[in-house]
C-alpha cells in the first residue's frame, strides 16, 4: 500500500458483546421514549387494521358466493375495508412523521456526544488515531448507526404483524397453519447464518471507510509534498488500491444483505404451493370453503412478508452495531491527562514555575524525562535550546497540559497544576506554536479566538502592539478578510503576527513560544522581532529558541540533551565554558549575526593578508 500502509493498522479487538451493545443502544434511546411509544401505538393500530382487512375480504367472497347474497352486508364489508385502508395509510403517515421528529435529533445528539468526547481527550489520543479515521466515525459511523433507529421501529411493527397473523392462521385452519409453521425453522437458520456473516463483513466495511477517509485527508494535507516530488501518479495509484478495497468490502456487504432474499422467497413460495394444494383438497372435500382459503393465502403473504423484513433486518442491524462499536470506542475513551478530584479556579497566576522530579513518556518504558527539575522565576524569559528530540517541546507540552506526566509535580505559584481547573489554568497560559494554525473565517475571528468578548479597543491595542496594523490596512476588507483553511492566502510572517496578536489579546501571565524556523524577509523578520519584544514583556516566558536575537534577550538559557538539562546560564557565560551550548551556537545561531562570515572565507582572507 506504499505511503498509506501506516493508516491500515487500526486495531479491531472486539470490546463489546451483542448484549452489551443492545443494552447501550436502548439506554441511548431513553430520551426519545415518548416518540417511540407514539410510534408503537401507531404501529399497533396499523397492525390491527391490516389483520382485520383480509377477514373482510374473505367475508365478502363468502357472502357473494351464496345463492342469495346479502348485497348490503357485502357493501358494508367493502366500505369497512376502505376505512381500514385509510386508517393504515394515516397511521403510516403519523409513524413516519414521528420518526422524522426524533431520528434527526437522535443523530444530532450522537454526533455532539462524539464531538464533545473528542474535545475532552488529551493529545495522546490524537497520536493514536488519524484525523480521517475520526472524521469517519463522526460522520459515516454515526449516520449508519442512526439509521438503525428507523429499522428497529419498522421491525417491531413487522414482528407484531407476524405474531398476530399466525394467530389468525390457526383460527382459520389449524392443519394449514402447522404446515406454514414447519417453514419457520428453515428461515430462522438462514437468518442467524446471515447475521454472523453480516457482522464480520460489516466490520471490514467500516474499517475500509475509515481507511479511505484517512487516505483522502493525508493526501490533501500532503498535496504540496506530492507535487514537489512529482508523485501525483504514484499517489493516485496507491489511493486507487485503497478505493478498490473499499469497493470490494462494500460489494460484499451488499451481496450479504441481499443474497438471502431469493432463498427466503423460495421457502415462502414452496410453502404457498403446498398450502394451495392442500387448501384445494379441503375445499373439494367440503372441509372448508373458498373464502376461507383465500383469506388464509392473504394472511400467509402477510405472515411471510414481515418475517423476510425481520430476516433482512439483522444484517442491517449488524452494520449499525458495527458502527456503534467503533463509536463506543471513542465515547468510552478516557483521557490519560486528568486533574485531581478537588480542583479550584484561579483568576490570575503570577507565573513562578517549578518542575520537581518529573517523569514522562509518550510510550511506556521510553522515558523522555526521568527526574527532571527546573525552576523558572516570575517574569523570567527562559530560552531552551537543544538538538531535535532533546525534550524541548515535550517540556512545553507538559506545562500546557497536553499530556499527563507519570511522576513528580509541576507547580505554579506553589500550586500543583493538577489542582487547578483546566479552563481557568489555560486562561492564564498563552501558547504560540511553531506551525501557526489559523481557522477558516475572518482575521478578526482568529485574533479573538481565545477571548471572544474582548472590546474593540483591546483588539486594536493587541494588533498595534505586535505591528500587525499594516497587514490589516493592506487588506481590502481589513479585519473582515476571509482566510482559507490553516491561514491559506497569508504569508508565513503574516500568520505569525496574527498568532502573536491572538496570544497578546488573552494577556496570559505565562507564555510558551515555539519559534518558527521558516525563513522570512529581513523587513518581516524585524517586525516579528519587535512584536516578540512586546509579546514577551512582563510575562514568564518559555521560548524554544530558533532566533539568535531571542537567545541574546533571554534572562537565562538552558541546554537540553536526551531529556536532561545539561547546561544553563546567560549567552556569554555559556559561550565562555565552551561546552554543548558553544557547539549548538556555532551550528544553529552564529550564522544569524550581521557580521558573520563562513570560516573558509575568513581563513582565505587571513591567508591573502599574509
C-alpha positions in Angstrom: 0.0 0.0 0.0 3.1 2.3 -0.1 2.8 5.5 1.8 -0.7 4.6 3.0 0.4 1.4 4.7 0.6 3.1 8.1 -3.1 4.0 8.2 -4.3 0.4 7.9 -3.1 -0.6 11.3 -6.4 0.1 13.1 -6.9 -2.5 15.8 -10.1 -4.5 15.6 -10.3 -6.1 19.0 -13.9 -6.7 19.9 -14.7 -5.0 23.2 -18.4 -5.4 23.5 -20.8 -8.4 23.3 -24.0 -8.1 21.3 -25.9 -7.9 24.5 -23.8 -5.0 25.8 -24.3 -3.2 22.5 -28.0 -3.7 22.6 -28.3 -2.5 26.2 -26.3 0.6 25.5 -28.4 1.2 22.4 -31.7 1.0 24.5 -30.2 3.4 27.0 -29.3 5.9 24.3 -32.9 5.7 23.1 -34.2 6.7 26.6 -34.6 10.4 26.0 -36.9 9.7 23.0 -39.2 7.2 24.7 -42.3 9.5 24.2 -41.7 9.4 20.4 -41.1 5.6 20.5 -44.3 5.0 22.5 -46.3 7.0 20.0 -44.7 5.1 17.1 -45.5 1.8 18.8 -49.1 3.0 19.2 -49.4 3.9 15.5 -47.8 0.6 14.6 -50.3 -1.3 16.8 -53.3 0.4 15.3 -52.0 -0.1 11.8 -51.3 -3.8 12.6 -54.8 -4.5 13.9 -56.3 -2.8 10.7 -54.0 -4.9 8.5 -55.2 -8.1 10.4 -58.9 -7.3 10.0 -58.8 -6.4 6.3 -58.3 -9.9 4.9 -61.2 -11.1 7.1 -63.4 -8.5 5.4 -62.3 -9.7 2.0 -63.0 -13.3 2.9 -66.4 -12.5 4.4 -67.3 -10.6 1.2 -66.2 -13.5 -1.1 -68.2 -16.0 1.0 -71.2 -13.7 1.0 -71.2 -13.1 -2.7 -70.8 -16.8 -3.5 -74.0 -17.7 -1.7 -77.2 -18.4 -3.7 -78.9 -15.4 -2.1 -76.1 -13.0 -1.2 -76.8 -10.0 1.1 -75.5 -7.2 -1.1 -75.9 -4.7 1.7 -73.6 -6.7 4.0 -71.1 -7.2 1.2 -71.1 -3.4 0.5 -70.7 -2.7 4.3 -67.7 -5.1 4.4 -66.2 -3.3 1.4 -66.7 0.1 3.0 -65.1 -1.1 6.2 -62.2 -2.4 4.1 -61.8 1.1 2.6 -62.0 2.8 6.0 -59.4 0.5 7.5 -57.1 1.1 4.5 -57.3 4.8 5.1 -56.5 4.2 8.8 -53.5 2.1 7.8 -52.2 4.9 5.5 -52.9 7.6 8.2 -51.1 5.6 10.8 -48.2 5.1 8.4 -48.1 8.9 7.9 -48.1 9.6 11.6 -45.5 6.9 12.2 -43.1 8.4 9.7 -43.8 11.9 10.9 -42.9 10.8 14.5 -39.7 9.2 13.2 -38.9 12.4 11.4 -39.2 14.2 14.7 -36.8 12.1 16.7 -34.4 10.4 14.3 -32.6 13.7 13.3 -32.3 14.7 17.0 -31.1 11.3 17.9 -28.3 11.6 15.2 -27.6 15.2 16.2 -27.1 14.2 19.9 -25.0 11.2 19.0 -22.7 13.4 16.8 -22.4 16.0 19.5 -21.6 13.4 22.1 -18.8 12.1 19.9 -17.5 15.6 19.2 -17.6 16.6 22.9 -15.8 13.4 23.8 -13.1 14.2 21.3 -12.7 17.7 22.8 -12.1 16.1 26.2 -9.2 14.0 25.0 -5.6 14.8 25.6 -3.0 14.8 22.7 -2.0 11.1 23.3 -5.5 10.2 22.0 -4.9 12.1 18.7 -1.4 10.5 18.4 -3.3 7.2 18.3 -6.0 8.0 15.7 -5.6 9.6 12.2 -7.9 12.6 11.7 -9.6 11.0 8.6 -10.5 7.9 10.7 -12.0 10.1 13.4 -13.9 12.1 10.8 -15.3 8.8 9.5 -16.7 7.9 13.0 -18.3 11.3 13.5 -19.9 11.3 10.0 -20.3 7.8 8.4 -20.5 5.6 11.5 -22.9 8.0 13.3 -25.2 8.1 10.2 -25.2 4.3 9.8 -25.9 3.8 13.4 -28.6 6.5 13.4 -30.4 4.6 10.6 -30.9 1.6 12.9 -33.5 3.6 14.9 -35.8 3.6 11.8 -35.0 -0.1 11.2 -36.0 -1.1 14.7 -39.3 0.8 14.7 -40.2 -0.9 11.4 -39.1 -4.3 12.6 -41.1 -4.1 15.8 -44.2 -3.5 13.7 -43.4 -6.3 11.3 -42.7 -8.7 14.2 -46.1 -7.9 15.8 -47.9 -8.4 12.4 -46.3 -11.9 12.1 -47.4 -13.0 15.6 -51.0 -11.7 15.2 -51.2 -13.1 11.7 -50.2 -16.6 12.8 -52.9 -16.5 15.4 -55.4 -15.8 12.6 -54.0 -18.6 10.5 -54.6 -21.0 13.4 -58.1 -19.7 13.7 -58.8 -20.2 10.0 -57.3 -23.7 9.7 -55.1 -25.4 12.2 -53.7 -28.0 9.7 -52.6 -25.4 7.2 -51.2 -23.3 10.0 -49.0 -26.1 11.2 -47.7 -26.7 7.6 -46.9 -23.0 7.5 -45.1 -23.2 10.9 -42.8 -26.0 9.5 -41.1 -23.5 7.2 -40.2 -21.1 10.1 -37.2 -23.1 11.4 -35.6 -23.0 7.9 -36.0 -19.2 7.8 -34.6 -18.9 11.3 -31.5 -20.9 10.4 -30.9 -18.8 7.3 -31.5 -15.7 9.3 -28.9 -16.4 12.0 -26.4 -17.7 9.5 -26.8 -14.4 7.7 -26.3 -12.4 10.9 -22.9 -14.0 11.7 -21.7 -13.4 8.2 -23.1 -9.8 8.1 -21.3 -8.9 11.4 -17.9 -10.0 10.1 -18.4 -8.2 6.7 -19.8 -5.1 8.3 -16.7 -4.6 10.5 -14.5 -5.0 7.4 -16.6 -2.4 5.6 -16.4 0.1 8.4 -12.6 -0.3 8.5 -12.4 0.3 4.8 -14.5 3.5 5.1 -12.1 4.7 7.8 -9.1 3.8 5.6 -10.3 5.7 2.6 -11.2 8.8 4.7 -7.7 8.7 6.4 -6.0 8.3 3.0 -8.0 11.2 1.5 -7.2 13.5 4.4 -3.5 12.5 4.3 -3.3 13.1 0.5 -4.9 16.5 0.7 -2.8 17.7 3.6 0.4 16.4 1.9 -0.5 17.7 -1.6 2.3 20.2 -1.7 4.9 17.5 -1.0 3.3 15.2 -3.6 3.5 17.9 -6.2 7.0 19.0 -5.2 8.3 15.4 -5.8 6.1 14.8 -8.9 4.4 11.8 -7.2 0.8 12.5 -8.4 0.6 9.3 -10.5 2.0 7.2 -7.7 -0.3 8.6 -5.1 -3.2 8.2 -7.4 -2.3 4.5 -7.9 -2.0 3.9 -4.2 -5.3 5.7 -3.5 -6.9 3.5 -6.2 -5.8 0.4 -4.2 -7.4 1.8 -1.1 -10.6 2.7 -3.1 -10.7 -0.8 -4.6 -10.6 -2.3 -1.2 -13.4 -0.1 -0.1 -15.4 -1.2 -3.2 -14.8 -4.9 -2.5 -15.9 -4.7 1.1 -18.9 -2.6 0.1 -19.8 -5.2 -2.6 -19.5 -8.0 -0.1 -21.8 -6.2 2.4 -24.4 -5.5 -0.3 -24.2 -9.1 -1.5 -24.5 -10.4 2.0 -27.5 -8.2 2.7 -29.4 -9.2 -0.4 -28.3 -12.7 -1.3 -30.7 -14.3 1.2 -33.9 -12.7 -0.1 -34.3 -15.1 -3.1 -33.7 -18.0 -0.7 -36.3 -16.7 1.7 -38.8 -16.0 -1.1 -38.2 -19.6 -2.4 -39.1 -21.0 1.1 -42.2 -18.8 1.2 -43.1 -19.8 -2.4 -42.8 -23.5 -1.7 -44.9 -23.1 1.4 -47.6 -21.3 -0.6 -47.7 -24.1 -3.2 -48.2 -26.7 -0.5 -50.9 -24.5 1.1 -52.7 -24.1 -2.2 -52.6 -27.8 -2.9 -53.9 -28.9 0.5 -56.3 -26.0 0.7 -57.8 -27.0 -2.7 -58.2 -30.6 -1.5 -60.0 -29.3 1.7 -62.4 -27.3 -0.5 -63.1 -30.2 -2.8 -63.7 -32.4 0.2 -66.1 -29.9 1.7 -63.9 -29.4 4.8 -63.7 -25.6 4.2 -64.9 -23.0 1.7 -63.1 -21.0 -1.0 -63.4 -17.7 1.0 -61.5 -19.2 3.9 -58.7 -20.5 1.7 -58.5 -17.1 0.0 -58.3 -15.4 3.4 -55.6 -17.9 4.5 -53.5 -17.1 1.4 -53.8 -13.4 2.0 -52.8 -13.9 5.7 -50.0 -16.2 4.6 -48.5 -13.4 2.5 -48.8 -11.0 5.5 -47.1 -13.6 7.7 -44.1 -14.2 5.4 -43.5 -10.5 4.4 -42.7 -9.3 7.9 -40.5 -12.4 8.6 -38.5 -11.5 5.5 -38.2 -7.9 6.6 -37.1 -9.1 10.1 -34.6 -11.6 8.5 -33.1 -8.8 6.3 -33.1 -6.5 9.3 -30.3 -8.5 11.1 -27.5 -7.8 8.5 -28.5 -4.1 8.5 -28.6 -4.1 12.3 -25.2 -5.8 12.3 -23.8 -3.0 10.1 -25.3 -0.4 12.5 -23.9 -2.2 15.6 -20.5 -2.5 13.9 -20.6 1.3 13.5 -21.8 1.7 17.1 -19.0 -0.4 18.4 -16.5 2.0 16.7 -18.4 5.0 18.1 -18.3 3.5 21.6 -14.5 3.1 21.2 -14.4 6.9 21.3 -17.3 7.5 23.8 -15.7 5.1 26.3 -12.2 6.5 25.9 -11.0 8.3 29.0 -8.3 11.0 28.7 -5.0 10.0 30.3 -4.5 13.6 31.3 -6.6 14.0 34.5 -7.0 16.8 37.0 -7.3 15.9 40.7 -10.8 15.4 42.1 -10.8 18.6 44.2 -9.9 21.3 41.7 -10.4 25.0 42.1 -10.5 28.1 39.9 -7.8 30.7 39.7 -8.2 34.2 38.4 -4.7 35.4 37.9 -1.4 33.5 38.3 1.8 35.3 38.9 4.0 32.9 36.9 6.6 31.2 39.1 7.0 27.7 37.7 8.7 24.6 39.3 9.2 21.2 37.7 10.1 18.8 40.5 11.3 15.2 39.8 9.1 15.0 36.7 8.9 11.7 34.9 7.3 11.4 31.5 7.0 9.1 28.5 4.9 9.0 25.3 5.2 5.2 25.0 5.5 3.2 28.2 9.1 2.4 29.0 10.6 5.0 26.6 11.3 7.8 29.0 11.6 11.4 27.8 12.2 12.8 31.3 13.4 11.0 34.3 13.6 13.1 37.4 13.5 16.5 35.6 14.0 19.5 37.9 13.6 23.1 36.7 12.7 26.4 38.4 11.5 29.5 36.5 11.0 32.7 38.3 8.1 35.1 37.9 8.6 37.3 34.8 11.7 35.4 33.7 12.5 34.9 30.0 13.8 31.4 29.6 15.2 30.2 26.3 15.5 26.4 25.7 18.0 25.1 23.1 19.0 21.6 22.1 19.1 19.2 19.3 15.9 17.7 17.9 14.5 15.1 20.3 16.2 16.6 23.4 12.9 17.3 25.1 12.3 21.0 24.4 8.8 20.7 23.0 7.9 17.9 25.5 8.6 20.3 28.4 6.3 22.9 26.8 3.6 20.3 26.2 3.6 19.1 29.8 3.2 22.7 31.1 0.4 23.2 28.6 -1.4 20.0 30.0 -1.4 18.4 26.5 -0.1 15.2 28.1 -0.1 13.6 31.6 3.2 13.1 33.3 3.8 9.9 35.2 5.7 11.1 38.2 6.7 14.2 40.2 4.9 17.5 40.1 4.6 20.8 38.2 3.7 23.8 40.3 2.8 27.3 39.5 3.0 29.8 42.4 3.3 26.8 44.7 0.0 25.2 43.3 0.1 21.8 41.6 -1.3 22.4 38.1 -3.4 19.2 38.6 -5.3 21.0 41.4 -6.4 23.9 39.1 -9.5 23.7 36.9 -8.2 23.2 33.4 -10.2 26.0 31.8 -9.1 28.6 34.3 -5.5 27.3 34.1 -5.3 27.7 30.4 -6.8 31.2 30.5 -3.5 32.1 32.3 -1.4 30.3 29.7 -0.6 31.5 26.2 0.9 29.2 23.5 2.3 30.3 20.2 3.1 27.3 18.1 5.9 26.9 15.5 3.3 25.8 12.9 0.7 28.5 13.2 -2.8 27.2 12.8 -5.5 29.7 11.7 -9.1 28.6 11.2 -11.2 29.3 8.2 -13.0 32.6 8.9 -12.1 36.2 9.2 -8.9 37.6 10.6 -10.8 39.2 13.4 -12.4 35.9 14.4 -8.9 34.3 14.5 -7.5 37.0 16.7 -10.5 36.9 19.0 -10.3 33.1 19.2 -9.2 32.9 22.9 -11.2 36.0 24.0 -14.3 36.5 22.0 -15.7 39.1 24.4 -12.7 41.5 24.0 -13.5 45.1 23.4 -12.7 46.8 20.1 -10.1 48.9 21.9 -8.4 45.8 23.3 -8.5 44.2 19.9 -6.7 47.1 18.2 -4.3 47.5 21.0 -3.1 43.9 20.6 -2.9 44.4 16.8 -0.9 47.6 17.1 1.3 46.2 19.8 2.6 43.4 17.5 2.7 45.8 14.5 0.1 43.9 12.6 -1.9 47.0 11.7 0.0 47.4 8.5 -1.1 44.0 7.4 -4.7 44.8 8.3 -4.7 48.1 6.5 -3.1 46.5 3.4 -6.0 44.0 3.0 -9.1 45.4 1.2 -11.6 44.1 3.7 -9.4 44.6 6.8 -10.3 42.5 9.8 -13.2 41.0 7.9 -10.9 39.5 5.3 -11.8 35.8 4.9 -8.8 33.4 5.1 -8.7 29.8 4.0 -8.0 26.6 5.9 -4.9 26.9 8.0 -4.5 30.5 7.0 -4.3 29.9 3.3 -3.8 33.2 1.5 -1.4 34.7 4.1 2.3 34.6 4.2 4.3 32.9 6.9 5.2 36.2 8.5 1.6 37.4 8.4 0.3 34.3 10.1 2.9 34.7 12.8 1.8 38.3 13.5 -1.8 37.2 13.7 -0.9 34.4 16.1 1.0 37.0 18.3 -2.0 39.3 18.4 -4.2 36.3 19.3 -1.9 35.4 22.2 -1.5 39.0 23.4 -5.2 39.7 23.4 -5.6 36.9 26.0 -3.0 38.7 28.2 -1.6 35.5 29.7 0.8 35.6 32.6 2.8 32.6 31.2 3.7 32.4 27.6 5.1 29.4 25.8 6.6 30.2 22.4 7.9 27.7 19.9 9.6 30.0 17.5 9.0 29.3 13.8 12.0 28.2 11.7 10.5 29.3 8.4 12.6 31.9 6.6 11.1 35.4 6.1 12.4 38.5 4.5 14.5 40.9 6.5 11.7 43.5 6.9 9.2 40.9 8.2 11.9 39.5 10.5 12.4 42.9 12.0 8.7 43.4 12.5 8.4 39.9 14.1 11.3 40.6 16.5 9.7 43.9 17.6 6.4 42.1 18.1 8.1 39.4 20.1 9.7 42.0 22.4 6.1 43.3 23.1 4.7 39.9 23.5 7.3 38.7 26.0 7.3 41.8 28.1 6.1 41.4 31.7 5.4 37.7 31.4 7.0 34.4 32.5 8.2 33.3 29.0 9.4 29.9 27.9 10.9 30.0 24.4 12.0 27.1 22.3 14.5 29.3 20.6 15.5 29.4 16.9 16.5 33.1 16.6 19.8 34.4 17.9 18.1 37.7 19.0 15.7 35.7 21.2 18.6 33.9 22.9 20.5 37.2 23.4 17.5 38.8 25.0 16.7 35.9 27.3 17.4 36.2 31.0 18.5 32.6 31.2 19.3 29.8 28.7 19.0 26.1 29.4 20.6 23.4 27.2 18.7 20.1 26.9 20.1 16.8 25.8 18.2 13.5 25.9 15.6 14.8 28.4 18.2 16.3 30.8 19.2 19.9 31.5 23.0 19.7 31.0 23.9 23.5 31.0 22.3 26.7 32.0 23.2 30.4 32.2 23.4 33.5 30.1 24.6 33.6 26.5 28.0 35.0 27.4 28.6 32.7 30.4 27.6 29.6 28.4 29.9 30.5 25.5 32.8 31.1 27.8 32.6 27.5 29.1 33.0 26.0 25.6 30.5 23.3 26.3 27.5 21.9 24.5 25.9 25.4 24.1 29.0 26.5 22.2 28.6 23.7 19.7 24.9 24.5 19.3 25.6 28.2 18.9 28.1 27.5 16.1 25.8 25.0 14.4 22.4 26.9 14.6 22.8 30.5 15.7 26.2 32.0 14.8 25.3 32.5 11.1 22.5 34.8 12.1 24.9 37.5 13.3 25.1 40.5 11.0 28.9 40.3 10.9 29.1 36.6 10.3 31.2 35.1 7.6 31.8 31.4 6.9 35.1 30.0 8.3 36.6 29.2 5.0 36.1 32.8 3.8 37.7 34.2 6.9 40.7 31.8 6.6 41.1 32.8 2.9 41.1 36.5 3.8 43.7 35.9 6.5 46.0 34.0 4.1 45.8 36.7 1.4 46.7 39.4 4.0 49.8 37.4 5.0 
